[in-house]
């Protein structure tokens, strides 16, 4: 269960947590769910906050005690700020919203509504990929056109649900597909690179969930895997020059390319799946971390 309390300043928050601790120590364990529920929806939420996930009353008590103890030994400082990060394709997995959906009716309502809107555009059900143990029918969540819609829908549902609990981000960041959710949910000015076209800046507040969803669905269709040529991508933990040497040594200059420069020693290669596997194998022989991404497209 999620437990959230806040105060107008750090001293008020500390006192509030001490009050909660005293109450929980004397309260019946059967009140655990009611206490957590009330802390989330029955109180105003201020700038200085404490949040945790607890399984039972004793777990909640331990987490509050740990926080108060760590706070007493620290030198103080400003309140922590919240940053939400939105990953791109490859972060999906079957039933990614299952736990939250089963535990919290508020989240279930939000993700169901969002998934139904997505289904009306895709022509196939989205919700089962997000909340069920197994995929419906022949489609899987790892298929590119399915994955992108599911990731965007899940990200929107998470951010919206957190907002209903009073948990709001001071800043957001997105990677690739995740940029769309970040820009739409938090209404930031953003330049998005889509295939080879640089889109105009999104005017603050102009990108609603519905518009973002239409964009994602179209993007997913255009980036659908080519059945005639299996594509793939892999993250290689080394420099751009070294990755380029691997591609050259293997004679794959026209079949594999560096698609993303994530960091000085984190680059993503893209191309035919079998060719990408060769690059992975060579990197691993040199003791490097090389991870095949959960995507089914990887054109040059």
N, C-alpha and C positions, 0 to 999 in steps of 0.2 A: 504494500500500500504506500502511496505517496503521502508524505507529511510535509507541510509548508507553513512557516510562520515568518512574520516580518515586523519591523519596527521603523519608526521615523528616524532613528539614529542607532548607533551601535550599542549604546548603553541600554536603550529601550528594548532592543532585540535580545540582549543578554538577560535582562530581567524577565522578559517574556518566556525565554527558554527555561530559566530557573523555575518560574511558576508552573510551566508545563511539566517539568521534571518532578516537582513536588506532587503535582496532581496525579501523574501517571504512577508514581511509586505507591500511592494509596488506592488507586482505582482498580476495579475488577478487570482482569485480562479480557473479559467479554466485551469491554467498551472500546477495545483497540480500533476496530473498523470505524466506529462512530467518531472517535477522536480524530483520526486521520481525515475522514470525510469533512468534518466541521472545519478543520484547519485549512482545507483547500478551498471550500466554497462558502463558508460561513463567516469569513473575516475579510477586512480590507487588506490589500497587499501594498506594502510600502517599499522604499528603496533598499533598505537593509534586510536581507532575507537569509533564512536557513531552510534547506530542503534536503530530504533523504528518502530512501525507500526502505521500509521495514517490513518484516514478515509477521511479527507479533509484538505484544506489549513489551516484553523483555528486550527484544531487538531494538525497538524504538527508544527505550530508556538508555540502552548502551550507546546508541548513536548520539543522543543528546548529551550524555555525559562525556563522551569522547570529544565532541565539539567544544563543550564548555571548558574542558581541561586544556585542549590545544589552544583555545583562545586566551586562557589565563597565562599561558607560558609564552605567548607571542608578544611582540612589541606594539601591537595595534596596527593602524594604517587605514587606508580607505576601503570602502566596501568593494567586494569583488564584482566585476562586471561580467555579463553573460554574452558569449559569442556562440552563435549557432552556425555550424558548418553543414553544407549540403553536398554530399558526394555525387559523382556521376555514375554512368552505367558500369555495372560490375559489382555494385553494392547490393544487388537484389538477391533474395532467396525466397523459396516457397514458404508462404505463411509468415512473412516478415512482420505483419501486424497482428498475428494471432494472439499472442500473450496479452498485449494491451487491450485488444478488443474483448477478450474473455474477462479481463479483470475490471475494466472501466466502461460503463455504459455510455458515458459522455464521448469517449474516444470512438466507441463502436458506432454511435450515431453519426459522428463527423465523417469517419472513413467510409461508412456505407453510402452516405449522401454523395460524397466525392466520387466514389467508385461507380455509382449509378450514372452520374453525369459523364464519366469517362466511357462507360459501356455504350451510352447512346451515340458516341462518336466513333468508337472502334467497331461496333457491331458484334462484339463478343463480351461475355461477363468478365469484369476486372476483379470484383470483390473476392471470389474464390482463390485467386492467386495470392491475395493479401492475408486472408484469415483462415484458410483451410489447410489441412496437413498435406493434401495432394492436389495436383493441378486438375482442372476439369478438361476432359476430352484430350485431343491430340496435342494441343498447344502446351508450352511450358513457359515459365517465367523467365528463363534464360534466353529465349528467342528475342532478338533485338527489338522488334516492334512491340512486343509485350512488355519487356523489361523497362523500357523508357517510360511508358505510361504508368506502370505500377510504381516505379521509383518516385515520379513526380507526385502521384496521388498520395502515396505514403508520406512524403515529405510535407506536403500541404496539410495532411491530417494531423501529423505530429505537431507542427508549428501552431496550428489553429487550436488544438486541444491544450497545449501548454499556455497559450494566451488566455484561455478560459479559466485557467488556474492562477492567473496573475503572474506567470513566468514569461517575461518579455525580454527579448534580446536587445542589448545595446548596440550590437553590430552583427552582421551576417556575412558569410562568404560562401561562394559556390564554385564547384569545379565542373566544367563542361555542362552536362545536363542539369546539374544542381544549381547553375546560375539562374535558370528559369524560375525555379521555385523560390530562390532567394529574392529575386527581383519582384516577383509577383506578390509574395506574401508580405514582404517588408517595404515594398514601394520605394526602392532605391533607384537612383539614376544609373543605368548600366549600359555598356556596349557589349553586345553578344555576337560572337563570330559564329556564323551558321554556314557550314560547308565552306564555300569560297566567298561568301557575301558578308560584308560588315553591315549589320543592321543599324538603323538609326537609334540614337539613345531612347530608352524607354522613359517617357515622361512620368515623373513621380505620381503614382496613383493610377496611372492609365492601364497597367497590366493587372487585370483581375484574374481570379482563378480560372474563370471560364475562357478568357482570352489565352492565358498561359496554357491551358489544357488543349485548346485548338492547335496552338503552336507545337506542343509536344507530340500530339497525334500525327500532325503532318510531318514533323521531323522524323518520327519513328517510321513512317511509311517510306520516306525517301532514303533512310538509312537501313532499310530492310536487307537482310542477308541475301546474297546471290546463290541460289541452290546449285548453280553450275560450277561455282568456284568457292570452296570453303575458305573463309577468311578468319584471321585471328589477330590478337594483339598480346603483347607481353611487356611487363615493366622490368627493366634491367637496371640494377643498382650499380651503375658506373657512369663514367663521363661520356659525353657525346662523341668525342674522338674515338674512344675505345669501342663503342657500339658501332660506329662507322667502319672501323677496322674489321670487326667481326663480319659485317655485311659484305665488305669487299673481299675478305679472305674466302668466304663461302661462295663468292661469285653471284651474289643476290642483289646487286645494285638496282636492277630493274624489276625486282620482285618483292623486296622488303625496304621500307623506309622508316626513318625516325618520325613518328607522327606527333609526339607530344614531348616537350622539354619541361618536365615537372620541376626539376631542381638540377644543380650542377652534377650530381651523381645519382640522378633518377630520371631515366628516359624511357619512353614507350615506343616500341617498334610495332609496325603494322604491315600486313601483307597476306599472302597465301598461307594457310594454316601450317602446312608441312614445312614451308620455308621458315616461318616464325619458330617452329619447333627446333630447327637446326641452330638458330641463333641462341635459343634458350639452352640447348645442350652444350654449345661451345662456352657460353658464359658460366654455366655450372661447373664445367670441367676446370675452369680457372678459379673456382671457389666463390663465385659471385652469386648474389641472390637474384634469381630470375623467376618471375611469377607470371604464368599465363592468366590473362584477364578473362572474366566470365562474360565474353561477348562472342557473337557469331559472325561478325563482319570485320574486315580489316583491309580494305582496298588501299592502294597507293594514292 
